[in-house]
Amino acid sequence: MIRTGRSLANLLAEAVVIVMSILLAFGLDAMWDERNDRQAEARLRASLVREFRSNRGLLEETMSGVRRGRSRIE
């Protein structure tokens, strides 16, 4: 067996640090993805609200025109 001058305890400690670093990186990546997802959802909700308000305005205009037309016929 070739001796590298490093004990088993040092190698295990180094392996644990590497594994913890990788897990931390995965955790940070997941948090970043979740943050981006929340921002995309907020933009989508705002877009839907604008579209619903626009559609409501168009419906109100259409109904107003229908009412005016009905009153002319009656």
All heavy atoms as a GROMACS GRO file, in nm:
protein
  588
    1MET      N    1   0.085  -0.119   0.000
    1MET     CA    2   0.000   0.000   0.000
    1MET      C    3   0.089   0.125   0.000
    1MET      O    4   0.185   0.133   0.073
    1MET     CB    5  -0.090  -0.004   0.124
    1MET     CG    6  -0.181   0.111   0.133
    1MET     SD    7  -0.295   0.084   0.271
    1MET     CE    8  -0.378   0.235   0.269
    2ILE      N    9   0.052   0.220  -0.080
    2ILE     CA   10   0.129   0.344  -0.092
    2ILE      C   11   0.079   0.442   0.013
    2ILE      O   12  -0.041   0.469   0.023
    2ILE     CB   13   0.114   0.406  -0.232
    2ILE    CG1   14   0.166   0.309  -0.337
    2ILE    CG2   15   0.185   0.539  -0.240
    2ILE    CD1   16   0.140   0.355  -0.478
    3ARG      N   17   0.169   0.498   0.090
    3ARG     CA   18   0.133   0.596   0.192
    3ARG      C   19   0.139   0.735   0.131
    3ARG      O   20   0.239   0.772   0.071
    3ARG     CB   21   0.231   0.590   0.310
    3ARG     CG   22   0.231   0.463   0.390
    3ARG     CD   23   0.139   0.457   0.505
    3ARG     NE   24   0.144   0.573   0.593
    3ARG     CZ   25   0.048   0.596   0.680
    3ARG    NH1   26  -0.055   0.517   0.689
    3ARG    NH2   27   0.054   0.700   0.757
    4THR      N   28   0.033   0.808   0.147
    4THR     CA   29   0.030   0.944   0.094
    4THR      C   30   0.055   1.047   0.203
    4THR      O   31   0.058   1.166   0.176
    4THR     CB   32  -0.106   0.974   0.029
    4THR    OG1   33  -0.208   0.961   0.127
    4THR    CG2   34  -0.131   0.881  -0.088
    5GLY      N   35   0.068   1.002   0.324
    5GLY     CA   36   0.090   1.095   0.433
    5GLY      C   37  -0.040   1.151   0.488
    5GLY      O   38  -0.039   1.241   0.570
    6ARG      N   39  -0.152   1.099   0.442
    6ARG     CA   40  -0.282   1.148   0.489
    6ARG      C   41  -0.352   1.034   0.563
    6ARG      O   42  -0.359   0.923   0.515
    6ARG     CB   43  -0.365   1.194   0.371
    6ARG     CG   44  -0.300   1.312   0.300
    6ARG     CD   45  -0.360   1.337   0.167
    6ARG     NE   46  -0.494   1.397   0.182
    6ARG     CZ   47  -0.564   1.439   0.079
    6ARG    NH1   48  -0.517   1.428  -0.042
    6ARG    NH2   49  -0.683   1.490   0.097
    7SER      N   50  -0.407   1.065   0.675
    7SER     CA   51  -0.474   0.962   0.754
    7SER      C   52  -0.615   0.938   0.702
    7SER      O   53  -0.672   1.018   0.630
    7SER     CB   54  -0.479   1.004   0.901
    7SER     OG   55  -0.569   1.111   0.917
    8LEU      N   56  -0.669   0.826   0.743
    8LEU     CA   57  -0.805   0.792   0.705
    8LEU      C   58  -0.903   0.896   0.758
    8LEU      O   59  -0.999   0.934   0.689
    8LEU     CB   60  -0.840   0.653   0.758
    8LEU     CG   61  -0.978   0.599   0.723
    8LEU    CD1   62  -0.997   0.592   0.572
    8LEU    CD2   63  -1.001   0.463   0.788
    9ALA      N   64  -0.879   0.946   0.876
    9ALA     CA   65  -0.967   1.048   0.935
    9ALA      C   66  -0.966   1.175   0.850
    9ALA      O   67  -1.072   1.236   0.826
    9ALA     CB   68  -0.924   1.079   1.077
   10ASN      N   69  -0.849   1.214   0.801
   10ASN     CA   70  -0.842   1.333   0.715
   10ASN      C   71  -0.915   1.311   0.584
   10ASN      O   72  -0.984   1.400   0.534
   10ASN     CB   73  -0.696   1.371   0.688
   10ASN     CG   74  -0.629   1.434   0.806
   10ASN    OD1   75  -0.695   1.480   0.898
   10ASN    ND2   76  -0.496   1.436   0.806
   11LEU      N   77  -0.899   1.192   0.526
   11LEU     CA   78  -0.969   1.161   0.401
   11LEU      C   79  -1.119   1.161   0.420
   11LEU      O   80  -1.194   1.213   0.337
   11LEU     CB   81  -0.921   1.026   0.346
   11LEU     CG   82  -0.779   1.023   0.292
   11LEU    CD1   83  -0.740   0.881   0.254
   11LEU    CD2   84  -0.764   1.115   0.173
   12LEU      N   85  -1.165   1.103   0.531
   12LEU     CA   86  -1.309   1.103   0.559
   12LEU      C   87  -1.362   1.245   0.581
   12LEU      O   88  -1.469   1.280   0.532
   12LEU     CB   89  -1.339   1.015   0.680
   12LEU     CG   90  -1.330   0.864   0.656
   12LEU    CD1   91  -1.352   0.790   0.788
   12LEU    CD2   92  -1.431   0.820   0.553
   13ALA      N   93  -1.288   1.324   0.653
   13ALA     CA   94  -1.328   1.463   0.676
   13ALA      C   95  -1.336   1.539   0.545
   13ALA      O   96  -1.431   1.615   0.521
   13ALA     CB   97  -1.230   1.531   0.772
   14GLU      N   98  -1.240   1.518   0.458
   14GLU     CA   99  -1.240   1.584   0.328
   14GLU      C  100  -1.359   1.537   0.244
   14GLU      O  101  -1.426   1.618   0.178
   14GLU     CB  102  -1.109   1.552   0.255
   14GLU     CG  103  -1.081   1.642   0.138
   14GLU     CD  104  -0.941   1.620   0.083
   14GLU    OE1  105  -0.845   1.618   0.162
   14GLU    OE2  106  -0.932   1.604  -0.040
   15ALA      N  107  -1.388   1.408   0.248
   15ALA     CA  108  -1.503   1.354   0.175
   15ALA      C  109  -1.634   1.414   0.226
   15ALA      O  110  -1.722   1.451   0.147
   15ALA     CB  111  -1.506   1.202   0.185
   16VAL      N  112  -1.646   1.428   0.357
   16VAL     CA  113  -1.767   1.488   0.416
   16VAL      C  114  -1.782   1.633   0.372
   16VAL      O  115  -1.892   1.678   0.337
   16VAL     CB  116  -1.764   1.475   0.570
   16VAL    CG1  117  -1.871   1.562   0.635
   16VAL    CG2  118  -1.780   1.330   0.611
   17VAL      N  119  -1.673   1.707   0.372
   17VAL     CA  120  -1.678   1.847   0.329
   17VAL      C  121  -1.721   1.856   0.183
   17VAL      O  122  -1.803   1.940   0.146
   17VAL     CB  123  -1.541   1.915   0.351
   17VAL    CG1  124  -1.536   2.050   0.282
   17VAL    CG2  125  -1.513   1.930   0.500
   18ILE      N  126  -1.670   1.768   0.100
   18ILE     CA  127  -1.706   1.769  -0.042
   18ILE      C  128  -1.855   1.737  -0.059
   18ILE      O  129  -1.926   1.807  -0.132
   18ILE     CB  130  -1.618   1.670  -0.121
   18ILE    CG1  131  -1.475   1.722  -0.128
   18ILE    CG2  132  -1.674   1.646  -0.261
   18ILE    CD1  133  -1.374   1.623  -0.182
   19VAL      N  134  -1.903   1.634   0.010
   19VAL     CA  135  -2.044   1.597   0.001
   19VAL      C  136  -2.132   1.710   0.051
   19VAL      O  137  -2.234   1.745  -0.011
   19VAL     CB  138  -2.071   1.465   0.077
   19VAL    CG1  139  -2.220   1.439   0.092
   19VAL    CG2  140  -2.002   1.349   0.007
   20MET      N  141  -2.096   1.771   0.162
   20MET     CA  142  -2.175   1.882   0.215
   20MET      C  143  -2.176   2.001   0.118
   20MET      O  144  -2.279   2.066   0.102
   20MET     CB  145  -2.120   1.926   0.352
   20MET     CG  146  -2.135   1.819   0.460
   20MET     SD  147  -2.305   1.772   0.489
   20MET     CE  148  -2.366   1.918   0.568
   21SER      N  149  -2.065   2.027   0.055
   21SER     CA  150  -2.058   2.136  -0.043
   21SER      C  151  -2.151   2.109  -0.160
   21SER      O  152  -2.221   2.199  -0.207
   21SER     CB  153  -1.915   2.153  -0.094
   21SER     OG  154  -1.829   2.188   0.010
   22ILE      N  155  -2.153   1.986  -0.206
   22ILE     CA  156  -2.242   1.950  -0.318
   22ILE      C  157  -2.387   1.963  -0.276
   22ILE      O  158  -2.470   2.019  -0.350
   22ILE     CB  159  -2.210   1.807  -0.367
   22ILE    CG1  160  -2.072   1.805  -0.434
   22ILE    CG2  161  -2.317   1.755  -0.462
   22ILE    CD1  162  -2.020   1.667  -0.464
   23LEU      N  163  -2.422   1.914  -0.156
   23LEU     CA  164  -2.560   1.926  -0.108
   23LEU      C  165  -2.600   2.072  -0.091
   23LEU      O  166  -2.714   2.110  -0.122
   23LEU     CB  167  -2.576   1.849   0.023
   23LEU     CG  168  -2.565   1.697   0.012
   23LEU    CD1  169  -2.572   1.633   0.152
   23LEU    CD2  170  -2.672   1.641  -0.078
   24LEU      N  171  -2.510   2.154  -0.042
   24LEU     CA  172  -2.538   2.297  -0.028
   24LEU      C  173  -2.563   2.360  -0.165
   24LEU      O  174  -2.656   2.438  -0.182
   24LEU     CB  175  -2.421   2.367   0.042
   24LEU     CG  176  -2.433   2.518   0.059
   24LEU    CD1  177  -2.553   2.553   0.145
   24LEU    CD2  178  -2.306   2.575   0.119
   25ALA      N  179  -2.482   2.323  -0.263
   25ALA     CA  180  -2.500   2.376  -0.399
   25ALA      C  181  -2.636   2.335  -0.455
   25ALA      O  182  -2.707   2.416  -0.516
   25ALA     CB  183  -2.388   2.328  -0.490
   26PHE      N  184  -2.675   2.208  -0.434
   26PHE     CA  185  -2.806   2.164  -0.481
   26PHE      C  186  -2.918   2.240  -0.410
   26PHE      O  187  -3.017   2.279  -0.472
   26PHE     CB  188  -2.824   2.013  -0.457
   26PHE     CG  189  -2.752   1.926  -0.556
   26PHE    CD1  190  -2.700   1.804  -0.515
   26PHE    CD2  191  -2.734   1.963  -0.687
   26PHE    CE1  192  -2.634   1.722  -0.603
   26PHE    CE2  193  -2.668   1.882  -0.778
   26PHE     CZ  194  -2.618   1.761  -0.736
   27GLY      N  195  -2.903   2.262  -0.280
   27GLY     CA  196  -3.003   2.337  -0.206
   27GLY      C  197  -3.017   2.480  -0.255
   27GLY      O  198  -3.128   2.530  -0.272
   28LEU      N  199  -2.905   2.545  -0.277
   28LEU     CA  200  -2.909   2.683  -0.328
   28LEU      C  201  -2.971   2.688  -0.467
   28LEU      O  202  -3.048   2.780  -0.499
   28LEU     CB  203  -2.767   2.742  -0.331
   28LEU     CG  204  -2.705   2.770  -0.194
   28LEU    CD1  205  -2.559   2.811  -0.210
   28LEU    CD2  206  -2.784   2.877  -0.122
   29ASP      N  207  -2.939   2.591  -0.551
   29ASP     CA  208  -2.996   2.585  -0.685
   29ASP      C  209  -3.148   2.568  -0.678
   29ASP      O  210  -3.222   2.633  -0.752
   29ASP     CB  211  -2.932   2.472  -0.764
   29ASP     CG  212  -2.974   2.472  -0.910
   29ASP    OD1  213  -2.962   2.578  -0.975
   29ASP    OD2  214  -3.020   2.366  -0.958
   30ALA      N  215  -3.194   2.482  -0.589
   30ALA     CA  216  -3.338   2.460  -0.573
   30ALA      C  217  -3.407   2.587  -0.524
   30ALA      O  218  -3.516   2.622  -0.571
   30ALA     CB  219  -3.363   2.344  -0.476
   31MET      N  220  -3.344   2.657  -0.429
   31MET     CA  221  -3.401   2.782  -0.379
   31MET      C  222  -3.409   2.886  -0.490
   31MET      O  223  -3.508   2.959  -0.503
   31MET     CB  224  -3.318   2.836  -0.263
   31MET     CG  225  -3.336   2.760  -0.136
   31MET     SD  226  -3.225   2.808  -0.001
   31MET     CE  227  -3.219   2.985  -0.010
   32TRP      N  228  -3.306   2.895  -0.573
   32TRP     CA  229  -3.304   2.990  -0.684
   32TRP      C  230  -3.414   2.958  -0.784
   32TRP      O  231  -3.484   3.047  -0.831
   32TRP     CB  232  -3.166   2.989  -0.751
   32TRP     CG  233  -3.152   3.093  -0.855
   32TRP    CD1  234  -3.161   3.076  -0.990
   32TRP    CD2  235  -3.128   3.233  -0.835
   32TRP    NE1  236  -3.142   3.194  -1.054
   32TRP    CE2  237  -3.123   3.293  -0.962
   32TRP    CE3  238  -3.110   3.311  -0.722
   32TRP    CZ2  239  -3.101   3.428  -0.978
   32TRP    CZ3  240  -3.088   3.446  -0.739
   32TRP    CH2  241  -3.083   3.503  -0.865
   33ASP      N  242  -3.430   2.830  -0.816
   33ASP     CA  243  -3.535   2.788  -0.909
   33ASP      C  244  -3.673   2.821  -0.854
   33ASP      O  245  -3.760   2.869  -0.927
   33ASP     CB  246  -3.526   2.638  -0.939
   33ASP     CG  247  -3.409   2.604  -1.030
   33ASP    OD1  248  -3.352   2.695  -1.094
   33ASP    OD2  249  -3.375   2.483  -1.037
   34GLU      N  250  -3.692   2.797  -0.724
   34GLU     CA  251  -3.820   2.828  -0.661
   34GLU      C  252  -3.849   2.978  -0.666
   34GLU      O  253  -3.961   3.020  -0.693
   34GLU     CB  254  -3.819   2.778  -0.517
   34GLU     CG  255  -3.953   2.792  -0.448
   34GLU     CD  256  -3.951   2.736  -0.307
   34GLU    OE1  257  -3.879   2.637  -0.284
   34GLU    OE2  258  -4.022   2.792  -0.222
   35ARG      N  259  -3.747   3.058  -0.641
   35ARG     CA  260  -3.762   3.204  -0.647
   35ARG      C  261  -3.802   3.247  -0.788
   35ARG      O  262  -3.893   3.328  -0.807
   35ARG     CB  263  -3.631   3.270  -0.607
   35ARG     CG  264  -3.632   3.421  -0.615
   35ARG     CD  265  -3.492   3.477  -0.580
   35ARG     NE  266  -3.485   3.618  -0.602
   35ARG     CZ  267  -3.453   3.674  -0.719
   35ARG    NH1  268  -3.425   3.600  -0.823
   35ARG    NH2  269  -3.448   3.806  -0.731
   36ASN      N  270  -3.735   3.192  -0.888
   36ASN     CA  271  -3.767   3.226  -1.027
   36ASN      C  272  -3.909   3.181  -1.063
   36ASN      O  273  -3.981   3.252  -1.134
   36ASN     CB  274  -3.666   3.163  -1.122
   36ASN     CG  275  -3.531   3.232  -1.115
   36ASN    OD1  276  -3.521   3.346  -1.071
   36ASN    ND2  277  -3.428   3.162  -1.157
   37ASP      N  278  -3.950   3.064  -1.012
   37ASP     CA  279  -4.086   3.016  -1.037
   37ASP      C  280  -4.189   3.110  -0.976
   37ASP      O  281  -4.291   3.141  -1.039
   37ASP     CB  282  -4.105   2.875  -0.981
   37ASP     CG  283  -4.030   2.769  -1.060
   37ASP    OD1  284  -3.984   2.798  -1.173
   37ASP    OD2  285  -4.017   2.656  -1.008
   38ARG      N  286  -4.163   3.157  -0.853
   38ARG     CA  287  -4.258   3.250  -0.788
   38ARG      C  288  -4.268   3.380  -0.866
   38ARG      O  289  -4.377   3.436  -0.881
   38ARG     CB  290  -4.215   3.277  -0.644
   38ARG     CG  291  -4.248   3.165  -0.549
   38ARG     CD  292  -4.233   3.209  -0.403
   38ARG     NE  293  -4.108   3.275  -0.375
   38ARG     CZ  294  -3.997   3.215  -0.329
   38ARG    NH1  295  -3.998   3.087  -0.307
   38ARG    NH2  296  -3.889   3.284  -0.306
   39GLN      N  297  -4.155   3.430  -0.917
   39GLN     CA  298  -4.158   3.553  -0.996
   39GLN      C  299  -4.236   3.533  -1.125
   39GLN      O  300  -4.314   3.620  -1.166
   39GLN     CB  301  -4.016   3.601  -1.025
   39GLN     CG  302  -3.945   3.657  -0.905
   39GLN     CD  303  -3.803   3.700  -0.936
   39GLN    OE1  304  -3.744   3.660  -1.035
   39GLN    NE2  305  -3.748   3.784  -0.850
   40ALA      N  306  -4.216   3.419  -1.191
   40ALA     CA  307  -4.289   3.390  -1.315
   40ALA      C  308  -4.439   3.378  -1.287
   40ALA      O  309  -4.522   3.428  -1.365
   40ALA     CB  310  -4.236   3.261  -1.378
   41GLU      N  311  -4.475   3.315  -1.175
   41GLU     CA  312  -4.616   3.304  -1.137
   41GLU      C  313  -4.677   3.442  -1.111
   41GLU      O  314  -4.790   3.469  -1.151
   41GLU     CB  315  -4.631   3.216  -1.014
   41GLU     CG  316  -4.603   3.070  -1.040
   41GLU     CD  317  -4.589   2.989  -0.913
   41GLU    OE1  318  -4.603   3.045  -0.801
   41GLU    OE2  319  -4.564   2.868  -0.925
   42ALA      N  320  -4.602   3.529  -1.046
   42ALA     CA  321  -4.653   3.664  -1.018
   42ALA      C  322  -4.675   3.740  -1.148
   42ALA      O  323  -4.776   3.811  -1.163
   42ALA     CB  324  -4.554   3.738  -0.927
   43ARG      N  325  -4.582   3.727  -1.242
   43ARG     CA  326  -4.599   3.794  -1.372
   43ARG      C  327  -4.721   3.739  -1.445
   43ARG      O  328  -4.798   3.814  -1.506
   43ARG     CB  329  -4.474   3.777  -1.458
   43ARG     CG  330  -4.357   3.863  -1.413
   43ARG     CD  331  -4.244   3.865  -1.515
   43ARG     NE  332  -4.191   3.732  -1.542
   43ARG     CZ  333  -4.091   3.676  -1.474
   43ARG    NH1  334  -4.034   3.741  -1.374
   43ARG    NH2  335  -4.048   3.555  -1.504
   44LEU      N  336  -4.740   3.608  -1.439
   44LEU     CA  337  -4.856   3.546  -1.504
   44LEU      C  338  -4.986   3.592  -1.442
   44LEU      O  339  -5.081   3.624  -1.512
   44LEU     CB  340  -4.843   3.394  -1.498
   44LEU     CG  341  -4.955   3.314  -1.564
   44LEU    CD1  342  -4.966   3.348  -1.712
   44LEU    CD2  343  -4.929   3.166  -1.546
   45ARG      N  344  -4.990   3.598  -1.308
   45ARG     CA  345  -5.112   3.645  -1.240
   45ARG      C  346  -5.143   3.789  -1.280
   45ARG      O  347  -5.258   3.823  -1.309
   45ARG     CB  348  -5.096   3.636  -1.088
   45ARG     CG  349  -5.125   3.499  -1.033
   45ARG     CD  350  -5.139   3.502  -0.880
   45ARG     NE  351  -5.024   3.560  -0.812
   45ARG     CZ  352  -4.916   3.492  -0.777
   45ARG    NH1  353  -4.907   3.364  -0.803
   45ARG    NH2  354  -4.816   3.551  -0.715
   46ALA      N  355  -5.042   3.874  -1.284
   46ALA     CA  356  -5.063   4.014  -1.322
   46ALA      C  357  -5.114   4.023  -1.465
   46ALA      O  358  -5.204   4.103  -1.496
   46ALA     CB  359  -4.933   4.093  -1.306
   47SER      N  360  -5.060   3.941  -1.552
   47SER     CA  361  -5.104   3.939  -1.692
   47SER      C  362  -5.250   3.894  -1.702
   47SER      O  363  -5.329   3.951  -1.778
   47SER     CB  364  -5.014   3.847  -1.773
   47SER     OG  365  -5.061   3.832  -1.904
   48LEU      N  366  -5.285   3.792  -1.625
   48LEU     CA  367  -5.424   3.744  -1.627
   48LEU      C  368  -5.520   3.850  -1.574
   48LEU      O  369  -5.629   3.868  -1.629
   48LEU     CB  370  -5.436   3.616  -1.544
   48LEU     CG  371  -5.379   3.490  -1.609
   48LEU    CD1  372  -5.379   3.375  -1.509
   48LEU    CD2  373  -5.456   3.453  -1.733
   49VAL      N  374  -5.480   3.920  -1.468
   49VAL     CA  375  -5.566   4.026  -1.414
   49VAL      C  376  -5.589   4.134  -1.519
   49VAL      O  377  -5.702   4.179  -1.539
   49VAL     CB  378  -5.504   4.086  -1.285
   49VAL    CG1  379  -5.572   4.216  -1.245
   49VAL    CG2  380  -5.510   3.985  -1.172
   50ARG      N  381  -5.482   4.174  -1.589
   50ARG     CA  382  -5.498   4.275  -1.695
   50ARG      C  383  -5.591   4.225  -1.805
   50ARG      O  384  -5.678   4.298  -1.853
   50ARG     CB  385  -5.362   4.311  -1.755
   50ARG     CG  386  -5.278   4.401  -1.669
   50ARG     CD  387  -5.156   4.456  -1.745
   50ARG     NE  388  -5.069   4.351  -1.794
   50ARG     CZ  389  -4.971   4.293  -1.725
   50ARG    NH1  390  -4.949   4.330  -1.600
   50ARG    NH2  391  -4.896   4.199  -1.779
   51GLU      N  392  -5.574   4.099  -1.844
   51GLU     CA  393  -5.659   4.043  -1.950
   51GLU      C  394  -5.804   4.034  -1.905
   51GLU      O  395  -5.896   4.067  -1.981
   51GLU     CB  396  -5.607   3.904  -1.989
   51GLU     CG  397  -5.681   3.845  -2.107
   51GLU     CD  398  -5.622   3.713  -2.153
   51GLU    OE1  399  -5.513   3.676  -2.107
   51GLU    OE2  400  -5.687   3.649  -2.236
   52PHE      N  401  -5.828   3.990  -1.781
   52PHE     CA  402  -5.965   3.982  -1.730
   52PHE      C  403  -6.030   4.120  -1.725
   52PHE      O  404  -6.148   4.135  -1.760
   52PHE     CB  405  -5.969   3.917  -1.592
   52PHE     CG  406  -5.937   3.770  -1.591
   52PHE    CD1  407  -5.884   3.711  -1.478
   52PHE    CD2  408  -5.957   3.690  -1.703
   52PHE    CE1  409  -5.854   3.576  -1.475
   52PHE    CE2  410  -5.927   3.556  -1.703
   52PHE     CZ  411  -5.875   3.498  -1.588
   53ARG      N  412  -5.955   4.219  -1.681
   53ARG     CA  413  -6.012   4.355  -1.675
   53ARG      C  414  -6.043   4.407  -1.814
   53ARG      O  415  -6.147   4.471  -1.837
   53ARG     CB  416  -5.914   4.448  -1.604
   53ARG     CG  417  -5.911   4.424  -1.455
   53ARG     CD  418  -5.816   4.515  -1.383
   53ARG     NE  419  -5.821   4.489  -1.239
   53ARG     CZ  420  -5.726   4.519  -1.155
   53ARG    NH1  421  -5.616   4.580  -1.198
   53ARG    NH2  422  -5.738   4.491  -1.027
   54SER      N  423  -5.956   4.379  -1.908
   54SER     CA  424  -5.980   4.419  -2.047
   54SER      C  425  -6.104   4.350  -2.102
   54SER      O  426  -6.190   4.414  -2.164
   54SER     CB  427  -5.858   4.387  -2.133
   54SER     OG  428  -5.884   4.412  -2.269
   55ASN      N  429  -6.114   4.220  -2.077
   55ASN     CA  430  -6.232   4.145  -2.125
   55ASN      C  431  -6.360   4.195  -2.060
   55ASN      O  432  -6.463   4.205  -2.127
   55ASN     CB  433  -6.214   3.995  -2.096
   55ASN     CG  434  -6.109   3.932  -2.185
   55ASN    OD1  435  -6.069   3.988  -2.287
   55ASN    ND2  436  -6.063   3.814  -2.147
   56ARG      N  437  -6.351   4.229  -1.932
   56ARG     CA  438  -6.469   4.281  -1.863
   56ARG      C  439  -6.513   4.413  -1.926
   56ARG      O  440  -6.632   4.436  -1.947
   56ARG     CB  441  -6.439   4.300  -1.716
   56ARG     CG  442  -6.558   4.347  -1.637
   56ARG     CD  443  -6.528   4.357  -1.492
   56ARG     NE  444  -6.644   4.406  -1.420
   56ARG     CZ  445  -6.647   4.424  -1.291
   56ARG    NH1  446  -6.541   4.395  -1.217
   56ARG    NH2  447  -6.755   4.469  -1.232
   57GLY      N  448  -6.414   4.498  -1.956
   57GLY     CA  449  -6.448   4.625  -2.021
   57GLY      C  450  -6.513   4.602  -2.156
   57GLY      O  451  -6.612   4.670  -2.191
   58LEU      N  452  -6.461   4.510  -2.234
   58LEU     CA  453  -6.520   4.480  -2.365
   58LEU      C  454  -6.661   4.425  -2.350
   58LEU      O  455  -6.753   4.461  -2.426
   58LEU     CB  456  -6.433   4.380  -2.442
   58LEU     CG  457  -6.298   4.431  -2.488
   58LEU    CD1  458  -6.215   4.315  -2.545
   58LEU    CD2  459  -6.314   4.540  -2.592
   59LEU      N  460  -6.682   4.338  -2.252
   59LEU     CA  461  -6.816   4.284  -2.228
   59LEU      C  462  -6.914   4.394  -2.186
   59LEU      O  463  -7.030   4.396  -2.230
   59LEU     CB  464  -6.810   4.175  -2.121
   59LEU     CG  465  -6.752   4.041  -2.166
   59LEU    CD1  466  -6.731   3.950  -2.045
   59LEU    CD2  467  -6.843   3.974  -2.266
   60GLU      N  468  -6.868   4.484  -2.100
   60GLU     CA  469  -6.956   4.593  -2.056
   60GLU      C  470  -6.992   4.683  -2.173
   60GLU      O  471  -7.108   4.726  -2.186
   60GLU     CB  472  -6.889   4.672  -1.944
   60GLU     CG  473  -6.884   4.596  -1.812
   60GLU     CD  474  -6.802   4.666  -1.704
   60GLU    OE1  475  -6.736   4.768  -1.734
   60GLU    OE2  476  -6.804   4.617  -1.590
   61GLU      N  477  -6.895   4.712  -2.260
   61GLU     CA  478  -6.925   4.792  -2.380
   61GLU      C  479  -7.024   4.721  -2.470
   61GLU      O  480  -7.119   4.782  -2.522
   61GLU     CB  481  -6.796   4.820  -2.458
   61GLU     CG  482  -6.702   4.918  -2.394
   61GLU     CD  483  -6.573   4.933  -2.475
   61GLU    OE1  484  -6.575   4.908  -2.597
   61GLU    OE2  485  -6.471   4.968  -2.414
   62THR      N  486  -7.006   4.592  -2.489
   62THR     CA  487  -7.095   4.514  -2.575
   62THR      C  488  -7.235   4.511  -2.516
   62THR      O  489  -7.334   4.532  -2.589
   62THR     CB  490  -7.041   4.370  -2.592
   62THR    OG1  491  -6.911   4.377  -2.648
   62THR    CG2  492  -7.131   4.288  -2.680
   63MET      N  493  -7.245   4.486  -2.385
   63MET     CA  494  -7.377   4.482  -2.322
   63MET      C  495  -7.445   4.618  -2.327
   63MET      O  496  -7.566   4.627  -2.347
   63MET     CB  497  -7.364   4.435  -2.177
   63MET     CG  498  -7.323   4.290  -2.163
   63MET     SD  499  -7.435   4.176  -2.250
   63MET     CE  500  -7.586   4.203  -2.162
   64SER      N  501  -7.368   4.724  -2.314
   64SER     CA  502  -7.425   4.859  -2.324
   64SER      C  503  -7.481   4.881  -2.464
   64SER      O  504  -7.591   4.935  -2.480
   64SER     CB  505  -7.317   4.962  -2.291
   64SER     OG  506  -7.366   5.092  -2.308
   65GLY      N  507  -7.407   4.837  -2.565
   65GLY     CA  508  -7.456   4.850  -2.702
   65GLY      C  509  -7.580   4.766  -2.726
   65GLY      O  510  -7.674   4.810  -2.795
   66VAL      N  511  -7.585   4.649  -2.669
   66VAL     CA  512  -7.703   4.563  -2.684
   66VAL      C  513  -7.823   4.629  -2.619
   66VAL      O  514  -7.933   4.630  -2.675
   66VAL     CB  515  -7.675   4.424  -2.623
   66VAL    CG1  516  -7.803   4.342  -2.609
   66VAL    CG2  517  -7.573   4.348  -2.707
   67ARG      N  518  -7.802   4.686  -2.501
   67ARG     CA  519  -7.914   4.753  -2.431
   67ARG      C  520  -7.964   4.872  -2.512
   67ARG      O  521  -8.086   4.895  -2.520
   67ARG     CB  522  -7.869   4.797  -2.292
   67ARG     CG  523  -7.856   4.684  -2.194
   67ARG     CD  524  -7.830   4.735  -2.052
   67ARG     NE  525  -7.765   4.630  -1.975
   67ARG     CZ  526  -7.636   4.626  -1.945
   67ARG    NH1  527  -7.556   4.724  -1.980
   67ARG    NH2  528  -7.587   4.524  -1.876
   68ARG      N  529  -7.873   4.949  -2.568
   68ARG     CA  530  -7.915   5.064  -2.650
   68ARG      C  531  -7.993   5.017  -2.772
   68ARG      O  532  -8.094   5.076  -2.809
   68ARG     CB  533  -7.793   5.145  -2.693
   68ARG     CG  534  -7.736   5.234  -2.586
   68ARG     CD  535  -7.637   5.336  -2.641
   68ARG     NE  536  -7.528   5.275  -2.718
   68ARG     CZ  537  -7.411   5.233  -2.668
   68ARG    NH1  538  -7.389   5.245  -2.538
   68ARG    NH2  539  -7.319   5.179  -2.744
   69GLY      N  540  -7.945   4.910  -2.832
   69GLY     CA  541  -8.016   4.856  -2.949
   69GLY      C  542  -8.154   4.805  -2.913
   69GLY      O  543  -8.249   4.824  -2.988
   70ARG      N  544  -8.165   4.740  -2.799
   70ARG     CA  545  -8.297   4.686  -2.755
   70ARG      C  546  -8.393   4.802  -2.727
   70ARG      O  547  -8.512   4.794  -2.759
   70ARG     CB  548  -8.281   4.602  -2.630
   70ARG     CG  549  -8.227   4.464  -2.661
   70ARG     CD  550  -8.208   4.382  -2.538
   70ARG     NE  551  -8.333   4.345  -2.477
   70ARG     CZ  552  -8.344   4.293  -2.356
   70ARG    NH1  553  -8.236   4.275  -2.282
   70ARG    NH2  554  -8.461   4.261  -2.307
   71SER      N  555  -8.340   4.910  -2.666
   71SER     CA  556  -8.429   5.021  -2.632
   71SER      C  557  -8.479   5.090  -2.758
   71SER      O  558  -8.590   5.142  -2.761
   71SER     CB  559  -8.360   5.120  -2.540
   71SER     OG  560  -8.252   5.185  -2.607
   72ARG      N  561  -8.403   5.089  -2.865
   72ARG     CA  562  -8.447   5.150  -2.992
   72ARG      C  563  -8.554   5.063  -3.058
   72ARG      O  564  -8.643   5.115  -3.125
   72ARG     CB  565  -8.329   5.164  -3.087
   72ARG     CG  566  -8.231   5.269  -3.044
   72ARG     CD  567  -8.118   5.282  -3.142
   72ARG     NE  568  -8.014   5.370  -3.087
   72ARG     CZ  569  -7.890   5.367  -3.122
   72ARG    NH1  570  -7.846   5.281  -3.213
   72ARG    NH2  571  -7.802   5.450  -3.068
   73ILE      N  572  -8.544   4.933  -3.042
   73ILE     CA  573  -8.638   4.842  -3.104
   73ILE      C  574  -8.772   4.848  -3.031
   73ILE      O  575  -8.878   4.844  -3.092
   73ILE     CB  576  -8.583   4.698  -3.103
   73ILE    CG1  577  -8.461   4.687  -3.193
   73ILE    CG2  578  -8.690   4.597  -3.144
   73ILE    CD1  579  -8.390   4.555  -3.186
   74GLU      N  580  -8.768   4.860  -2.899
   74GLU     CA  581  -8.893   4.858  -2.820
   74GLU      C  582  -8.965   4.983  -2.830
   74GLU      O  583  -8.998   5.071  -2.859
   74GLU     CB  584  -8.860   4.828  -2.673
   74GLU     CG  585  -8.800   4.691  -2.656
   74GLU     CD  586  -8.753   4.666  -2.514
   74GLU    OE1  587  -8.738   4.760  -2.434
   74GLU    OE2  588  -8.727   4.550  -2.482
   0.00000   0.00000   0.00000
